[in-house]
Amino acid sequence: MRKIGTVLLVLFIFTGIGFSYIQYKKSNVEDSVIEYLTTEKNISKDNIISSEPFIANLEGNKNWMVSIKLKNDDRTYYYYKNKNEVVLESYVENGVEHVQ
């Protein structure tokens, strides 16, 4: 009985570590993109309607992306962080994706 408890505890710990890493990466990319938009592009935080970090299932750093919606703009922008640089990967306008 003690072995089963130990195995379950180890499994729980590894699952928690994996989940925490994913949440950390998504949060880190989202914070970097918002900071980039407010400092480099001079967009007010009030103009950002939504920012949603997600896993894109792409290779490398493009796997961790953030979708951004702005006030008075019908486009949805998709950014990722490559090393210390935030990059616009694509945007969607009227249902059509425009890849940069």
NORDA-V898011 format. One record per residue. RES is the residue in one small letter. PHI is phi as a letter, one per 40 degrees, with the letter a starting at -180 (999 if undefined). PSI is psi in degrees with one decimal (NA if undefined). NEAR is the number of other C-alpha atoms within 10 Angstrom. Layout:
res = [RES RES]
phi = [PHI PHI]
psi = [PSI PSI]
near = [NEAR NEAR]
This chain:
res = [m r k i g t v l l v l f i f t g i g f s y i q y k k s n v e d s v i e y l t t e k n i s k d n i i s s e p f i a n l e g n k n w m v s i k l k n d d r t y y y y k n k n e v v l e s y v e n g v e h v q]
phi = [999 c c c c c c c c c c c c c c c c c c c c c c c c c c c c c c c c c c c c c c c c f b c c c c c c a b b c a c c f b c g c c c b b b c b b b c f a c c b b b b b b b f b b c b c c a a b b f g b c b c c]
psi = [-36.3 -34.8 -39.3 -42.4 -40.3 -43.7 -44.0 -39.0 -45.2 -43.4 -42.8 -41.5 -46.5 -37.0 -42.3 -39.8 -44.3 -46.0 -42.5 -39.7 -43.2 -45.6 -39.0 -47.5 -45.2 -43.2 -41.2 -45.6 -42.4 -45.0 -41.0 -40.9 -44.2 -41.7 -41.5 -46.3 -37.8 -31.9 -48.0 -39.2 -1.8 43.7 128.0 146.4 -26.6 -24.1 -9.0 109.5 -47.0 149.1 122.4 107.4 145.6 166.5 121.7 -8.2 38.4 174.8 149.7 -139.9 -17.6 -10.0 -30.7 103.6 165.5 130.6 137.8 130.2 134.1 153.8 144.8 30.3 120.0 -9.5 153.5 123.7 143.2 118.9 153.9 166.4 122.4 106.2 -114.7 19.0 133.7 132.1 135.0 115.7 -44.6 172.5 155.3 127.0 123.9 37.6 2.6 128.0 131.9 108.2 135.2 NA]
near = [5 7 8 9 10 11 11 12 12 12 12 12 12 12 12 12 12 12 11 11 12 15 13 12 16 18 17 14 22 24 15 18 26 21 16 16 17 15 11 9 10 10 15 12 13 8 13 16 12 13 18 13 22 18 13 13 10 10 8 8 13 18 15 24 26 28 18 21 17 18 11 9 10 12 17 18 19 22 23 24 21 13 7 7 10 17 16 15 16 16 18 14 13 8 10 9 13 11 10 8]
